């Protein structure tokens, strides 16, 4: 979208669900993205798409969109999340190095650790046994070290 000249990426959810608690995140391939993005629910997205399909050329030329990213900080501190896995040495090195910076921020920031798991929808029984809990609801693997079972990663992250 950015390469096409778009100023803001609008992502439409493809399922009927509330998007209020969904967190869009980078899967590691978006390091160079410099435009903001927002997620809207399927119902609102369909309204937007239907308008764009039926609008006249004149209406399309007159479209103007205003997007406001209003970030509320009721206690006047910056809150940030760090997503990682206990099996990822690079992430653990970053946390170790960044801890002194975080300490200097003191009460001005709140860091929340988040752990990366995913749902295994098409995994065989052997994979589920080695890498998942909850019948594939919570799965993890370490691609750089296949000797570490995902179940061990999940348990360490929970610990």
Number of C-alpha atoms within 10 A of each C-alpha: 11 13 7 6 8 11 13 16 13 14 14 18 18 12 10 9 12 11 15 9 7 10 9 11 8 9 7 7 7 9 8 8 12 10 12 13 14 13 16 16 17 18 14 12 17 15 11 12 12 11 13 14 10 10 12 11 9 8 11 13 9 9 8 6 7 6 9 6 9 6 7 9 9 7 8 10 14 15 11 11 11 13 12 18 22 19 21 15 12 12 15 14 11 10 15 11 11 11 12 10 11 15 11 10 13 10 11 13 16 14 11 11 11 12 16 16 18 13 15 18 10 9 14 10 11 9 16 22 16 16 22 27 18 9 14 20 13 18 24 26 25 16 10 10 10 9 9 16 18 24 19 17 23 23 11 12 16 9 7
